């Protein structure tokens, strides 16, 4: 019977968190609107006026199945049945319920999820009728524990905005209503870690819905909170009796240990190079260093006419005009005229022939640019490039006369990237498309991705001795999102994931006790004091270490005193 009550308490909290309707309104809603029986009549199937455990369990199972069918009928066709064992096997509470919903594809971030849960889950609140009420003494103990938990969340848990419970206005046993799910992402690692820390020694508190099942028996509380079963231990010391309340402690936690490697990289736009345009005339407008020029835009102006950047790999080596011979450069020109909309009203075929229609498109472009529309493009007025350019340096001044031999600007690539000279022996650590973290000089960490890995290793020469260095491979890393506009060039750190050890038990390194005969132990908090338990050490990551032995997730261990 106690198990059924524990599940009912959890479902009541779920119904509260979803903002359910009153029971009278809920019974008149949805597919059950024609069922006019009272709640007691629904449960008391044999009509003897008493609610047996079997009758209550049958009603609970039926309600869960009706809820599941309602979800399938209202936007979640793949929703599998929720059964009583989902709670008895996995713990109760809103946290468990939200986990079951997530497994079935229902996320509270979906705007349709909450209204659907409100409608389909309304009758779950009726289970509160059969849940026993705690005594005044039990209620006071629970409220005191939750207040202590809230203080822990703000201090030890590192969540300074965590509120105190409001027992007067929330009918849940833990004093938190649906607003806590709106104020915090309860399922986030940060909040879950804080909750785990602050509930380690009091299983009666489960934020996200779990609570004492109100008959005061610890076994039932553990069942609702989903605590692990005790394990057989082989301690290496007797119990060291004493008060443990003031000890500095930590909780044995199950997590993924991630080994990382930091690589030195250089942030920039790539190598600077001259950008020839073969232009003749008087410079009338110039870009500035740092300007990015996209396809179809002017790079600079000569004789008050633009030198345009078009896409292509063949440079302009002759004027474009009606009597010119066919060629691949004409294909490039026509392709760009079409791309930038200058042939929208023309039946232009992109080929190697400069036709009258090509001339019409050129004239349309010239009119749009506000220059003489003679249908001719002189040599040096189009610069073809495979990629947009970023101006890194300007070598002339306005008013200066230039010739095809003179380089007007130098350029780099248009996107910032990080170049890493990776030791050739570490080639297996990287792969194209892998995610990395990029740490900028100001400490900002932003996500990145490996874009390119050189296929040939090179050796650098020591400029003073001429000695060859170790072979390296150039790795190109780009930002995953928009590049932070902080540095044009800078040394950075690229952090790659070297190894992941999944789902291992861990403790902070200061929790380890070195044994005089060799090996290590942890000092476990037990009834009446502490006890040394031997452990084997695995991987270390920062100040966290993997352990194996007679310990389990949720155990509390003593930390070495600071200093």
N, C-alpha and C positions, 0 to 999 in steps of 0.2 A: 504493500500500500504506500509506503514511504516513497518508493521510486516513482510511482504515478504522481504523487503530490509534487515531487521535485520537478518533474517535467511540466506539470501544470503551472507551477510558479514561473518557470522559464518562459512558457508560452504567454502567460499574462503580461510579462515584461515586454515580450515581442509585440504583442498587440498594442501596448501603451506606446512603444517607440514608433509604431507605424501610425499612430493617431487614430485609433479605431473609433467607431460610432458606439453609442450606448447599446446595451444588449437588446432593448426593446426595438430600436431602429434596425439593428443588424438582423434580427430575426425576420424582419419584414422586407429585407433586401435580397436581391439576386435570385438564384435558382430556388431558394428555400422559402420564398414568400408565401407559398400556399400551405406551409406547415404551421398550424396554429397551436400546436401542443406547447405546454409550458416546458421549461428546461427540466424540471423534476420529472415530468411525464416522459420526456425523451430518454432520460437516464434510467428511471425505475421501470424497467421493461416487464418485470414480473408483477408489478402493482402492489407490492407488499409495504410500500411507504418507506422503505429503507434503501440506501444507496450502497450496494455491495462493491467491493473492490473490482469484481469482474464486470459489473455494469458500468462503473466509471471508466475502466480501461476500454471497454467496448465503445463507449461514447467518445473517448479521446481518440481512439484509432479511426473511428468513422469521421470525426471532425477533421482530422488531418488528411484523410483521403478526399473528403469533399473540398477542402482547401486546395489540394493538389490538382483536382479536376478543374476547379474554377480558374486556377492559374493557366492551365492548358487551354481553356476556353477563352482566355482574355489576353492573348498576345504571346504566350510562352508555350508553343505546341510540344516542345521537347522536354517539358518539365516532368521529371520522374516523381513518383509518389514519395512523400515524406511520411515516415513511419515512426512509431514510438521508440524503436531501437536506435534511431539516429541520435536521440538524446541520451538514452541510458548507456549507449556504447561510447558516445563522444563528448559527454558533458552537456550541461544545459546553458540557458542564458541567451541574451540577445547576441552575444558574440558567436555562439554556436549556431544560432538561427541564421545570422547573416552569412556565416560560412556555408551553411547548407543552401542558402539562396544563391550565393556566388557560384557554387558547384553546379547549380541548375541554370546558370546564365542570367540571374536577376541581380542587377547592380543598382544601388540606391542613387547613383549618378544619372541613371536613365530617368528622364522626366516622367515616363509612364509607370515606373516601378512602384513608387510610393502609393499613388492612387489605386493601382491594382492590388497591392498588398492590403490597403485599407479596406477595399471591398471584399476581397476573397478571405482575408484573415479576421473579419469582424467577429465571427462566432468563436474564434479562439479565446476571446476574453471571457466567454461564459464559463470556461474551466475554472475561473477564479472562485466560483460558487463552492467548489468542492475542496479548495485548498485550506488547510487548517491555519488558524491565526496564531502568531507567536504570543507568548506571555509578555507582560510588561517588562519583566527582568530580561528576557531574551531580546526584546526590541531595544532596550537601553544598551545592552552589550553590543548589539549589531551597530547601532548608531555611533557609539563611541569608537568602534573599530573603523567605521567608514570615515569618520572625522580624522582619525589618525592616518588613514590611507591618503586622504586628500592633502594633508600637510606633507606627507612623504612625497607625493607626486610633485608638489611645488619645489621641494628642496632636493632630496636625493634623486628623484625621478627626472629632474631637469625640465619640468613643464610649469613655468611660473604662473601661467594663467589658469591653471586647473582650479575649478570652483569647489567650494564646500558643498556637501549634499544639502538638498532642500526637502526635508522629510515632510514638511507641512503641505507642500504643493505638489509633490510627486508621490504616486501611490506605489512605486516600486520599493522593494525592501532596502535597496542601496541608496535611495534618495536622489537618484539621477533619472531624469525623464528623457524624452526624445531630443531635447535641445542639445544634450551632450554629444549625440551623433552628428548634429549639424555644426557644432562648434569645433569638433576635433575629428580627424580621420582615425577612428579607433583601430582600424586594421593596419595602420602604418607601422613600420618597424620601430620608429621612435616611441610612439605611444605604447605599443605592445611591450617593448623592453622596459619602459617605466612601470607599467602595470605589473609585469612579472616581478620586478624588483620590490615593489611596494606591497604585493600580495603574497610574497614568498612565505611569510610566517603567519598568514591569516587567510586560510582558504575560504572563509565566509564571504569574502569580497570578490566579486567578479564583475568588472565594468564591461559594459556592453550587454548586460542583462542578467548574469548569474547572481544568485543570492543564497543566503541560508534558507533551507527548505522548511525552516521554522518549527521543527520539533526538537531542536537542540542537540541532536545526536551527531557526533562528528563524522561517522561513517557516511551518512547521507549527504552531508555537506561536501565531503571529498568527492562523492559520486557526481554531484552537480557541477563542481568546479573542474572536474576532469583530471584530478591529481593522479600521478603514477602510482601503481601498486608498490608497496614496500619490497625491497630486494634483500636477499640474504647477503650479509656483510661478514667479512673476516677481518676485524680490526687488528691493528698491530700494537694497540695499547689499551689498557682499561679506560673506563670513563674518567675523565679529569673533572671532578665535581666543581661547581662554582656558578656564579651568576654570569650569564652570557649577554645580558641586555645591553651592556655598554661596549661590547666588542665591535671592532670594525669588521664587517662581514661582506661577503659577495655570494652570488647565487651561481650554481653550476648551470650553464646555459648550453643548449644545443644550437649550433650555427654552422654556416659554411665558412671555412678559413680560406682566405684568398691571398696567395703569395703574389706580390707585385715586384716589378723591376722598374727603376727610374733611369731613363736614358737622356743624355744631354742632346738638346736640339737647338736649332737656330730659326727663329721666326722671321719671316721676310716675304718678299714677293718674287724671289728667285733672282737669278743672275741678271745684272744690267747689261743691255746690249744696244748698239746703235740701231736706229730705225730709218733706213734709207727711203726717200720718197722721190728722188730724181726730179725735184721741182726747181723751176726758174722763175724769178720775179722779186718783188719787193715785199717783205714781210709786213703785214698789216694787223694781224692778231696772233696771239700766242697762248698756249695753255700754261698752266703752272705745274710745278713738280707735285706729284700726288694725284693729279687729275686722272680719272679713268675714262677712256674713250671707247664707246661701244660701236658696233657695226651700224653704219648709216649716219654717224655723227662726224662733224668736222674735227680734224686734228689741229690744224692751224689754218690761217688765211694768208694768201699771197695775191697782191694786186686786187685786194678786196673780194676775192673769190675763195671758196673753201677748198681745202685738200681733204677729201672724204676717206673714211676708213670703210672698206668693203671686205666681205669675207671671201677668201680664196687663197690658194697656195702659189699661184703664178703672179709675179709682179707685173705692173703695167709697164710694158717696154716700148709702146708706140701709142700715138693718139688714137682715140676712137672716133671714126667718121664713116660716112656713107660709102666711100670708095675703097675701104680697107679690105684686105684679104680675110678669108675665113680663118678662125683660130680658136684655141681653147680659152684665150683671154676674153673673147666675145661671149662665150658660154658663161664665164664668171660674171661679166657685167650684166647680162640679161637676167641671170638668176637673182642678182641683188636688186635690179630694177623691179622685178616681180615681188621680191620679199618685202620691199619697203613701200609698196603700193603705187608705184609710178606707172604701172601698166594695168591698173584695175579696169579701166574702160577701153583697153586695147586687146586685140586678139594676138598677143605676143607669144610666139613659140620660142622656147629656150633652146637655142642651138648655136652653132659656130658661125652663123651668117648674120652680119650687121645689115638689117633690112630697113625699109622705110618705117616700119612699125617700131623697130628698135630706136630709130631717130626720134620718133614721136614720143617714146617713153623718156628719152634723154631730155627732150625739150620740156616735158612735164616736170621732171626733176629740177631742171634749171629754173623754171617759173616758181616752183615751190621754195627754192633757195633764194629767190630774188635776184638772180643774175641773168645775163644775156642768154636768151633761149635760142642759140644757134644750132643746137643738135650735135655739137662737137665737144669732145672732152680732150683737152690738151694733155701731153705727156706730163706726168707729175701731179695731176689733179685727183687721181685715185690711188690709194695705197691699199693693197690687198694683204690680209693677214689671216692666219688660221684661228686666232683668238682675239678678243678685245685686248687692248693694251692699257698699261698704266704708265703715265709719264714719270720717269724718275729724274730726268735732268733736261734742261733747255739750254742749247748751245749758241743761240743767236738772240738778237734783240729786234724789237719792232723798228721798222725802217731800214733794216739791213738788206742788202741785195744778196740773194743766194743763187747758187747754181746746183746742178745735179750732183756734183762731187761733194757738196757740203752736207754734213749731217745736222739736221735741225734739232732733233730730240733723241734722247736715249730712253729706252723703255724696259719694263719688267712685265711679268705676268700680271693679270688683273685681280687675282685672288691671293690672299695671304695663305701661306702654308709653312709647315715646319719641316726642315730637313734634318734627318738624324743619320750620322755616320755609325752604323751598327757593325760591331765586330762580326766578321764573317762566320765565326764559330757559333754565334747566337742566331743564325738565320732561322732556325726552327721556332723561335719565339714569336715571330710576326707572320701575319698573312693578310692579304689584301681584303679590305672590308671589315677587319677586326676593330672593335671599339677600344678607345684609349682615353685617358684623362690627360689634359694639357694644363700644367701649372705655370701661370704667367709670373713675371718678376714681382708683382704686387701681392702675390699669394692667391689670386683668383684661380679657381679650377673650373675649366670648361670642357665639355665632351668633344672628342675628335674621332677621326676614323683614318685608318691606313689606306691611302689612295694608290700608292705605287711603290714597288720594290724593285730596285735595279737587279738585272739578271747577271751582271758582271761585277765581281769584286775588284776594288782598286787599292793601291798602296800610295800613301802620301809620303813626301820626302821632307825630312827635317831641313828647314832652310839654312841652318847654320852648319850642320855636319854632313848633310847630303844622304844620311842613312835612311833606308826605307822603314816605314812604320808597318804595323800589323795590317793585314788586308781588311777592308771595310766594305759594307754594302750601303748605298744611299737609300734611305727610306723616306718617302714623302707622306706627310700627315696633313690632313685638312680639318677644319672645324666642322662639326656635325651640323651646327646651325649657323646663324649669322656670326661673322667674325667680330669679336669685341674690339671696338674702335678705341684702343688704348695705346698700343705701340705699333709703329710701322715696322720696326725691327728690334729684336731683343733675344737674349738667351732664355730658353725655357726648358722645363722638364716634361718629358713624355712618359707617362706611367702606363705600363702594359701589364696585363694579367699573365702571370707566369704559370700558376698552378692553383687549382681549386680543390680543396678537400671538403666534401659535402657532408653535412649533417653530423658533425662530431661534437662530443661533449668538451666544453672549454671552461677554464677559470682564468682570472687574472694571474699573471706571473707571481705577484706578491703573496698569493694564497699557497704557494708551494712551500713545503717543509723539507729541507735536505736532511736525510737520515745519516747518522754517524757511520753506519756500516755500508753506506752506499744506497742509492735509490732515492725516491721521493715519496711524500705523503701529503695529504691535506688534512686539516684539523676540522672535522665535521661537527656542526652543532647537533647535539642529541639531547634527549630528555635528561635533565639534571646537570648538564655540563657539555664537555667536548670530548672527542675521541679521534685518534689518528687512524686514517685509512690509507693504505698503500695504493699508489697509482703509478702507471707507466706514462711517460711523456711522449707526445707526438710532435707535430709541427708547431713552431712558434711564429706568430705574426704580430709584430709590434709588441704590446704588453699582454697578449693573450696566448695561451698555450693549450694544445689538445691533450686531454687526459683519458685514460682508460683504467678501469678497476672497479671496485665495489662502490661506485657512486652512481647517481642517476640525476637526470634533469630535475631542477628544482631544489636540490640539496643546498643547504646554506653552509658555507665554509668561512673560517676565520682568515682575515687578511693580516699580513705583517704590519706592525705599526709604522707610520710614516716617519722618515728621518732616520 
